[in-house]
């Protein structure tokens, strides 16, 4: 239960910090942080939580991460579904807090609410195929970073930085294409509040990250010459 609470809180922070920066600060007239600031915000949520809860739950914060670690032989199958449920609920709670904040401003319109999309709902108008390729490849690389940085043979104490910086880079690449998911819990949390098209397109932001996660788990398990302890 302590692990699940940690995953709930961590994913809540990921959504509140990352999506919150996009909704509240990215387009601010004079001090807008833009795509670069949003990318950094997502990375910072992971860095901070890695050191806050990594020793409790492993700081997955993402169903794709949990699935990949299971495929890679680093995570117990019996914990997989509880972790995913905790992550999704934590993400929804984070989006709920953000919704309560933004609706306190007169004239606020929910719009996309930092949801992920393709086609006309892609930030720069990219197709469904572009979104699918982007989400699979970005999730794959994210999980390769995670598996490598957290391996028992990797330098100690730096995994959180490597993973957080990796997520920042992924956002810098893919925000224009899909608004960056690589995380089904993050996508679900925003789609619930944006509704309509965001819910209709949510399938891609579950399937693509899971495919990328499975591929990464299999590739890294083959690539790593030594079994992790």
SERO-53612 format. One record per atom (N, C-alpha, C): x, y, z. Coordinates in steps of 0.02 Angstrom, whole numbers, plus 50000, padded with zeros to 5 digits. Atoms other than C-alpha are relative to their C-alpha. Example, Ala and Ser with C-alpha at 12.3 -4.5 7.8 and 13.67 -1.06 7.14 Angstrom:
2
500454994150000;506154977550390;500455006050000;499584994149997;506844994750357;499615005550037;
//
This chain:
229
500414994050000;500005000050000;500435006350000;499554994149998;501445012050038;500275001449930;499764999250068;502115009049862;499465003249956;500554997550041;500415012549785;499855007350017;500104993149980;500205028549885;500545004449970;499444996350029;501925034149827;499905001049925;500144999450072;501455030549645;499435004949987;500564995350006;499825040049667;500255007250006;499754993249987;500695055349738;500495002249945;499524998350051;502105054649612;499685001749933;500334998750064;500955053649461;499575006350004;500374993849989;499865067349534;500465006049988;499524994550007;501415078449542;500235000749928;499804999850071;501935073749364;499485003949959;500544996650037;500245079449296;499915007250022;500114993249975;500045094549408;500585004549980;499424996050018;501815100549375;500095000849925;499894999750071;501985096149192;499435003149962;500584997350034;500235099149127;499805006950028;500144993549970;500015113449250;500425005549969;499584994950031;501485122549174;499755001649930;500264998850067;500715120249001;499375004250001;500654996649998;498985126149050;500065007050031;499984993749962;499455140049172;500545004949976;499434995650011;501135146749114;500255000449929;499695000250066;501575141848935;499815006149957;500234994650043;500525155348851;499905006650035;500084993849962;500625168848984;500265005949959;499834994750048;500675185448887;500725002650004;499344996849995;502325192548955;500544995250022;499505004449972;503195178449048;499884992749981;500155006850021;502615163248951;500634995749994;499405004249999;503815148648971;500074996149934;499965003350064;503405141048800;500114992550005;499885007250003;503755123148743;500604998050042;499385001849963;505495123448819;499874999750075;500164999949929;504835127948990;499564994150021;500435005749985;503485114548983;500424993650001;499565005850003;504785101548932;500414999450064;499605000049939;505875106549078;499584998450061;500455001349943;504395106049197;499864992650007;500125007249997;503995088049152;500634996450026;499385003049977;505815083449176;500125001050074;499904998449929;505875091949345;499534996050045;500455004049958;504355082649408;500294993050011;499715006749994;505235066149373;500635000150044;499394999549959;506895071749449;499825000650074;500184998949929;506065077849609;499684993850031;500325006049973;504995062349629;500474994050003;499525005649998;506425050549588;500374999850067;499654999749937;507325056549743;499534999950060;500494999949945;505735058349846;499694993250014;500365006449991;504905041449816;500344994149966;499665005450034;506145031349715;500164994150045;499835005249952;506665021749869;499394996550030;500635003049975;504835017949910;499684995549947;500375003750052;504035012549746;500394998949936;499635000350062;505385014149615;499855005949954;500194994050037;504545030049550;499874998549926;500185001550069;503735022749394;499605005749969;500434994450020;502365036149376;499684999149931;500175000850069;501895028349210;499864992649986;500145007150015;501025012049157;500504997049952;499515002650048;502265010349013;500644998050036;499405001649962;503715010549137;499904993550038;500135006149962;502914997249246;499994993949955;500045005550047;502544986249095;500704998249975;499325001350025;504314988149028;500434996650052;499595003149947;505114983949195;499784992850012;500235006949994;504024968449205;500274995749943;499745003550058;504514963249028;500754998750009;499285000649990;506324966349075;500214996050060;499855004349943;506204955249228;500195003750063;499824996049942;506354969349354;499425001650045;500614998149964;504574970249418;499544994050005;500435005749987;503384957549494;499325000949965;500624999750037;501874953749385;499405001550044;500584999149955;500694953549536;499915007350020;500054992949982;501074971949567;499825004449940;500084996150060;500804977449387;499335003849998;500664996750005;498924980949386;499885005050057;500074995049947;498904989349559;500405006349987;499594994150016;500325000749505;499665004349946;500324996350054;499425005449343;499395003750025;500604996749973;497815009149437;500195006050043;499774994549958;498735019949564;500255005849958;499744994850044;499595029449424;499435003849964;500564996750035;497985032849328;499605004250049;500384996149951;497065038349485;500395006150023;499584994349981;498525049449536;500005005349946;500024995250055;498545057349364;499345003849997;500664996850000;496675060649370;499935004950057;500024995549943;496865068249543;500395006449986;499604994150018;498245079749479;499635004449951;500394996150048;497165085049332;499405003350033;500574997149963;495705087749451;500215006250039;499744994149963;496755099549559;500115005749951;499874994850050;497305108849402;499345003049975;500654997650023;495495110049344;499695004850052;500264995649947;494975117649512;500355006750000;499624993850002;496355130449495;499795004349941;500124995950060;496035135849316;499295002449995;500704997750005;494145136849333;499865005650050;500084994349955;494415149849469;500135006749966;499874993850038;494865162549334;499405001649956;500594998050039;493435172149256;500154999549925;499945000650072;493175168149073;500434994349975;499575005650020;494255152549073;499614995149956;500285005250044;493915140248931;500474994150001;499575005849990;494545122548952;500404998249939;499625001550061;495055120148771;500284993050001;499695006650002;496285105848750;500244997750068;499805001649931;496815106448934;500634995650000;499365003550005;498565100248885;499924992649981;500125007050022;497805084248811;500444998349940;499605002350057;498715073848681;499554998749941;500425001150058;498095072948503;500414999649935;499695000450066;498465070348318;499525003249950;500424996850050;497795077548156;499885007350018;500154993049984;496915093948188;500125001650073;499874998949929;497245091648374;500744999350018;499274999749990;499125089948352;500205007450003;499804992949996;499975106348405;500225002949934;499774997550064;500755107648232;499704996249941;500385003150054;499505097348131;500284993649973;499715006350023;500425080648121;499474994549997;500485005350012;499515065048059;500004994750055;500045005649953;498985049648157;500624995649995;499405004150009;500445039848082;500605003350032;499454996349969;501665053348136;499964999450076;500095000549927;500935052948311;500174993050025;499875006949980;501025033948319;500754998550001;499275001050004;502845033448263;500365003950055;499694995749949;503305047648379;499934997050069;500135002649932;502495040048533;500354993350013;499655006449992;503205022648503;500755001150008;499274999049998;504975028748469;500225003950062;499814996149941;505005041648609;499934995950065;500085004349941;504325029148736;500564994750002;499455004850004;505595016248675;500645002950028;499384997049977;507045028148703;499975001950074;500094998349929;506345034048870;500134993950044;499925006149961;506285016148932;500714997249996;499295002050004;508035012148867;500415004150049;499654995749951;508645026948970;499874997650071;500185002249932;507695020949124;500344993450017;499705006549987;508295002949109;500765000550009;499284999249994;510085008349084;500215003850063;499814995749944;510135021949217;499884996650067;500175003349936;509365010649350;500314993050007;499675006549997;510404995149312;500484999950059;499575000649942;511404988649459;500735001749984;499324998550020;513004991449359;500105007449982;499964993050018;512595009749320;500275004150059;499774995649946;513375024149420;499435001550049;500514999149948;512445026149584;499825007450011;500234993449980;511405041349627;499835004849944;500124995450056;511215048649452;499404998149957;500565002450042;509725038949384;499465005349993;500534995050003;508475052549429;500155005649952;499804994650045;509455065749334;499974997749927;500005002650069;509685054849179;499294999249974;500695001150021;507845050249174;499635006649991;500334993550006;507235067949206;500235003949939;499744996550059;508375075249073;499784996549936;500255003650058;507865061448954;499285001949983;500704998050012;506025065948977;499965007149975;499974993250026;506445084248950;500155000149926;499815000350071;507295080248785;499434997149958;500565003050036;505835069248732;499445005249988;500514994750009;504635083748761;500225005349950;499754995150049;505745095748663;499914997549929;500085002950066;505645083748516;499264999449980;500665002450020;503825078448521;499405004350020;500574995649984;502755092448595;499655002449936;500354997650060;502425099448419;499594994649965;500345005450036;501845082248359;499374997750037;500565002949962;500715075448498;499865003650065;500014996949934;500935087248645;500334995450052;499615005049962;501985072548711;499604996450053;500285004449949;501235058048804;500554995750030;499565005449976;502415043048823;499774997350068;500265001849934;501305040048975;499244999749997;500735000650003;499525033148967;499625003250058;500334996949943;499115039449142;499945007549991;500004992850013;499585057249096;499475001749947;500484998750053;498535056248936;499284999250023;500675001449975;497025048749023;499765005650045;500204994949952;497025061949159;499745006349966;500204993850034;496895076449038;499404998849954;500555001450046;495715067948915;499334999950036;500625000249961;494425065249052;499705006950007;500254993249990;494295083949079;499895003849934;500104996750065;494505089548898;499404997049963;500585003350030;493225076548840;500034999849924;500074999850073;492625074648660;500574996749962;499475002650043;494055072648537;500574996850040;499455002649960;495335069648676;499874992950022;500195006849981;494395054248734;500004995549939;500035003950062;494125048348554;500704997949977;499325001450023;496005049148520;500434996850054;499615002549944;496555042248688;500304993149986;499765006850015;496755024548618;500735000049977;499324999850026;498355029648527;500515001050056;499534998249947;499125036348687;500024994850056;499915006149961;498875019548772;500404994949959;499695005350041;499365008048629;500735001649984;499324998450022;500915017348567;500514999750057;499515000749946;501775019348737;500114992850023;499935007049979;501415001148781;500434996249950;499585003250052;502144995248614;500735002050009;499314997649989;503685006048643;500324997050062;499765002849937;503844999448820;500194992649992;499875007150010;503734981148768;500634999149958;499405000450043;505024983648630;500635001750039;499424998049961;506204992548749;500204994650050;499865005249952;506044978948880;500344994049968;499715005850035;506434965248754;500705001649974;499354998150028;507864974548671;500535000750055;499504999049948;508714979648833;500174993450035;499875006549969;508514962248907;500494996049957;499535003450045;509414955348753;500685003450000;499394996050007;510694969348747;500454999650061;499624999849938;511224968948929;500354993350011;499645006349994;512594955848950;499964996850070;500035002549931;512344954149137;499295000950027;500664999549969;510744950449231;500035005050057;500024995149947;510234964649346;499854996650066;500105003049934;510294960549532;499535004250041;
//
